[in-house]
Amino acid sequence: MNSPRQRPAKALLEVRDVHVAYGKAEVVHGISMEVRAGEFVVILGRNGAGKSTLLHAISGLVAKRSGSVHFEGKDLSAASPRAIVQAGIVQVLEGHRVFHTLSVEDNLLIGTYAHAPRGDRSKLERIYTLFPELAERRHQMASRLSGGQQQILAVGQGVIGEPRLLILDEPSGGLAPIVIDRILTVAADLCRSGLAILLVEQLVEKALRHAHYGYLVETGGIAAADFSDGLREGDLLQRVFLGGAATSPQSTTFVEPA
């Protein structure tokens, strides 16, 4: 995806000074970030940096110690996960989590339950067009799919609810490169059609190839934020992933480009 040096004007998701702790251990230290309408944003950082915890805080899956989350101007800071889905945010969890004892089609229908408690079959054909491999296996039990097919099913389950923001947490985990490329390409295509994407990914080059903007997280804080080409060309990203010294996020002053 090309990365023009301009972000869309409208902020879709606004995260402000979010802190998250497990017990006495704080793992997210005052993170602020934005995803703007129709934008593909990636969060990068080493394992244990707090990336997934941040996503869970946005989705209401873990409690925030403090801070706020606004979506389309609405305060979702204390909202339940169901209310957050109904507001238009859907997260696809790490590890291709699907319901193994249900068919592919029933798994997809679950993704419509937030807006249609009995399922909305009218949404299925769009997913089958995006992912023909699911159409071919619509009556097959999810347990019989390969790991890559299960991840595609998990993404389809997220997309079918027609969110405004789709959050993908490490979709590449344990998958073949061809499957990873397929998922990221579909995500980029969906973004071009107006869906905002927030991606956490360890495959830095692949992620930056598709993303428009990115945040680098180190020890629970934002170490840098820039357009994807700026992150790719900067030395901080390399230092973080190679284990070199990076500026402490707590002492970093970074002004986002307009």
N, C-alpha and C positions, 0 to 999 in steps of 0.2 A: 504494500500500500504506500502510495506517495505521502510524504509528510510536509505539506506546505507549512510555512512558519506562521500559522494563524490557527487558533482554536475557534470552534463555533462559539457564538456569543452567549448562547443560553446554557446555563448550568442546570443539568438534569439532576445529578446527585451531588450533594454538598456534605462533606464530612468535616466536622470542625472539632479540633482539640480532643479527639477520642482517646481515652485511656481504658485499657482492659487488663484485668489481673485474674490469675488463678490462685485463689487463696491470698497469701501475702506477696506473691511474686507477680509484679507488673510486667506484662510482655508487650504491650502496646503503649507507647509513651507520647501521648498528645499529638497523634497524627491528624493532619488536615489535608484534604485532597478533594478533587472534583472530577466528575465525568460529565462531559457536556453532550447535548443532544446529538445523536448520530455519530458519536466518536468511539474509536477503538483505543482503549487505554490498557496498558500492561503494567503490572506491579512485579518488579524483579527484586531478587535478594536471595541470599543463601538460605539453606534449611535452618529453621529455628529463628528466623529474623522477625517473625510475627505476621507474615503475609496472610496466611489462612485464618489466623485469629481475627485480623482486621476484617476479612470478608465475612466471617461468622458474626461479627459485631454489626456489620451493615445489614445482614439478613435476619438479625434478631435471634440467632442460634446461641450466642453467648451474651451475657449481660455486660453492659458498659459500666465502668466505674464512674466515668464522667464524659462529657462531650455530647455532641449532637449529630444527628443524621437527618438531613432534609432531602426529600425527593419531590421534584416538580413543585417546590415551594411548601410542601406539607411536612410537618415535623413527625418523623417516624422513630424518634429516639427511644420511645418506650413502647413501640408497637410490637405485637406478637408476630411470629414468623408468618402465620396465615394472613394477617392484615398487610404485611409487607408484600407478600405475593400478590394479594388482591390490588395493592397500590401500583404494581407493575414491575417489581423486582423479582427475578427468579435466579436462584443459585444452583448450578450443577456441581455437586460435591465431588471431591477427589476420590478416585478409586472405582470408577464406573459402577456406582451403586444403583442397582436396579432390583426389581422384585423377581427373584429367580423362579418362583413357583407360578408366575403368571405369564401369559403369552406376550409377545412383542406388542400386539395391538392393545391389550389391557394395560400394559405398562404405559403406553402413550396416552391412553384415555385418562389415566391417573393425573397426568399433567394438566388436564382441563378441569379438574374437580374444584379448584378454587373459585371458578366462575360458573361452573355447571355441575352441581353435586352428583348428577347421574352420568356425567361424561358427555362430551360433545363430539360426536362422530364426524360432524361436518369439517372438523379441523384435520382429520387424518390424511386426506389426499395431499395437502400441502407438504406434510412431513414425508410422505412417500415419494413425492416429487423431488424433495431435497435429498432424501436418502433412499434411493431405489433398493438398496440391500435390505432395508427394513420391510419394504413392500413384499419382497420375495419371501420373507420369513414371518409375515404378520401373525400366523397362527402357531408358530413355534414357541416353545417355552424359552424364556430368557436364559435359563440355566444351560441351554444347549448352544448358546452363542459363544463365539470366541471373545477374548478380552477386548479386542478392538471393536467388535460388533456391539458388545455391551456398552462400551463408552459412547459409540455413535447413538445407541438407543437412549442413553442417559441425556445426551445433548438434545436429541429429538424430543424427549420428555420435557426438557426445559423450554424449547422453542415453541412447542404446540400451544402453550398457554398464552402466546402472543404478548410477552412482556415488553416493556419499554427499555429495560436494562437487563441483559443476560450476563450473569457472573459465572465464569468458568474457573474452577480451582484445579490447577495442575492436570489438564486433560490428557497430557502426553504420558502420564505415569505408566511405565511398563509396556508401552505400545510400539509397534513397528513404525518406522519413519513414514511409510506411505499412509498409514492411518492418521498419524499426527498431522501430516500435511493436508489430508482431506478435511479433518475437523477444523483446522485453522483457516483453510480456504473458504469453507462454508461460512464460518463465523465472519470473515472479512466481507463476503458477499452479502450476508444479512446486514452488516453494518452499513454497507453502501445503500441498502434499501431503507435505512432509517433506524435500525435497531442499534442502541448503544451497547458496547461490549466492554466488560471489565475482566481482564484475564490475569491470573497468577500463573507463571510458567518458569520452569528451570532452564528450558532450551532457549537461551537468550537470543541467539541470532534468528531463529525461526520466529520468535515472538516479535522482535523488533522489525522484522521484515513485513509483518502484517499491521502492526500497531501504528497509530498516529502520534500518540503521546505516551509517556511512561514516567513511573515513579520508582526510585531505587530505595528500598527499605533496608536499613542496617540496624541491628539490635533494637528493634521496636520503634524506630523513628524514621522520618524521611531524610535520607542523606542527599538526594538530588531529585529534581524533576525537570524534564525537558522534552522536546520533540524527539521522536525515535532516532532520527539521524544524529542529533546532538548527543544523546546517550551513547550511541554506538561509537561515536568518534571521540568521546571523552575518556580520560584515563581513570576516573573514579570507579566506573563500572568494572574495569579490568582489575583494579586494585582490590575491590570488594570480593570478586569471585576468585581471585588468586590468593586471597587471604592476607593481602597487604594492609597497611594502615589506611584507614579511611577517616575522614573527618567525623567526629562525634555528631550524631543527628541532633542531640540536645543543644549543641552549640552552633549548628549550621544555620546561617541566614540565607534563605533562597527566595528570590522573587520570581514567581512564575511568569513566563512570557504571556503577553495579552493574547 
